[in-house]
Each structure stands twice: as C-alpha cells, then as structure tokens.
C-alpha cells in the first residue's frame, strides 16, 4: 500500500461510514478496483481508520451524549444483539462473506429496500418526542436489525435507520439514533478486530495509519453534515438508487473479470 491508496481508502471510509451505503462494502470494492491484495496490514488499516470516523461522530454529538443518561441505557439495549451475534458469527462472516460479489448483491438489495422504505414513511410523524424516549423493546429490535449489517454491503447505518423507522422514529430521529449507536458498535467491532490482528508495524505503516485516521476523520465529519441536510430535504431514496447503480456496475465488472 502506498500513501495515495491509503488516502483514497480513508476518504471512502469517512464518506460512507455513516451513510446508508455500506463503508465496508465500498472499501472492499475500492481495494478490488485498485487491485490491492488482501494483506494483513490492509485488513488492519481498514479497521484502524474506522476509529477516525468514530471520533468525528463522537465529537460532533458530544453534547448529545451528555444531555441525558437515558440515552445510554437505550443504546446498550440496542448494542446487546450485535455483541452476541458478532461474537458467534465473526469467523464465518470474515471467512466467507468478504467478497465483491456479496457486496454488490447486498448493495442492490439494500438499495431497493431503502427506496421502498422512503416512500412508505415520507410524511410519517414520530411516535417519540426524543430518541431517548424509545421503548426498551423497540431499542432491542433496532439492535436485531443492525445485526444484518454484519453482511458486507448491507450497511450498518442503513440497517439501523430502517430498524429505527419501523420502530417509531421519523427519518431525522432514525438517522440520529444510527449515529449515536455507531459509537459503541464501531468501537467494539474495531477493538475486537484489532485484538485478532497483528500489531507489529514498520515506521512507514505507522505513517500510513496516521494519515488514514486523519483523512477518515475529516471526510466523515463533512459527510455527516451533508447527509443530515440531504435526509431532511430528499429522504433516503437517492441513496437507494446510488446503491443499486454501484452494485450493478460492480456486478458487470465482476462478470467481465475486471475486479
């Protein structure tokens, strides 16, 4: 991996992590398009730069986290299914599902679901005044839906947003809850991945990791700001159409052996 490749992958991670278009899927497709071999360092790099994106959302919503203790209890309830399923299915997911074909199909299916969801909830009012008022039962259901995002290409943000709107939130609240739930979920997932990875780096690799962290932080911050505006103005349908387009493009490239 060179510095240009590191910057490109970090930009992709930051721009897609909190959007309902799958950051993991995009990084897999980007690596394939750049013809990068799946080395241990590349796997670790893709994990570490997620921490830059997490830090961006944590700082952006820091006041929100201190607003009420109640939000923590609801996030913990949503997080529990992810811990259980992630621990049990980690090796299977990593061993069999991290491929451009799985990502492409998941992107298309998820895009269709987003478009359908967007039409159904276009003018729906929220059941809850604030996100922390969600019931424990519905918080748990959102966590169950989030588990589906362990399949590359599904999108953690997309899954939690869909789970949110089906459990009483409007579009804006579902998006906010997705951001908040990302912090414990991604910290845990990244930490677990790092524990299972080799942590011996050369000086060049350390520089690559530092560059990736910084780039992912900046691009994630910008992406979230823009995403909130787009959701309030246009909804989720455009992200669904984008998923279908990019998934179809890569299916074509895979068919012709270009990735």
C-alpha positions, 0 to 999 in steps of 0.5 A: 500500500502506498500513501495515495491508496491509503488516502483514497481508502480513508476518504471512502471510509469517512464518506460512507461510514455513516451513510446508508451505503455500506463503508465496508462494502465500498472499501472492499470494492475500492481495494478490488478496483485498485487491485490491492491484495488482501494483506494483513496490514490492509485488513488492519488499516481498514479497521484502524481508520474506522476509529477516525470516523468514530471520533468525528461522530463522537465529537460532533454529538458530544453534547448529545451524549451528555444531555441525558443518561437515558440515552445510554441505557437505550443504546446498550439495549440496542448494542446487546444483539450485535455483541452476541451475534458478532461474537458467534458469527465473526469467523464465518462472516470474515471467512466467507462473506468478504467478497465483491460479489456479496457486496454488490448483491447486498448493495442492490438489495439494500438499495431497493429496500431503502427506496421502498422504505422512503416512500412508505414513511415520507410524511410519517410523524414520530411516535417519540418526542426524543430518541431517548424516549424509545421503548426498551423493546423497540431499542432491542429490535433496532439492535436485531436489525443492525445485526444484518449489517454484519453482511458486507454491503448491507450497511450498518447505518442503513440497517439501523435507520430502517430498524429505527423507522419501523420502530417509531422514529421519523427519518431525522430521529432514525438517522440520529439514533444510527449515529449515536449507536455507531459509537459503541458498535464501531468501537467494539467491532474495531477493538475486537478486530484489532485484538485478532490482528497483528500489531507489529508495524514498520515506521512507514505503516505507522505513517500510513495509519496516521494519515488514514485516521486523519483523512477518515476523520475529516471526510466523515465529519463533512459527510455527516453534515451533508447527509443530515441536510440531504435526509431532511430535504430528499429522504433516503431514496437517492441513496437507494438508487446510488446503491443499486447503480454501484452494485450493478456496475460492480456486478458487470465488472465482476462478470467481465473479470475486471475486479 
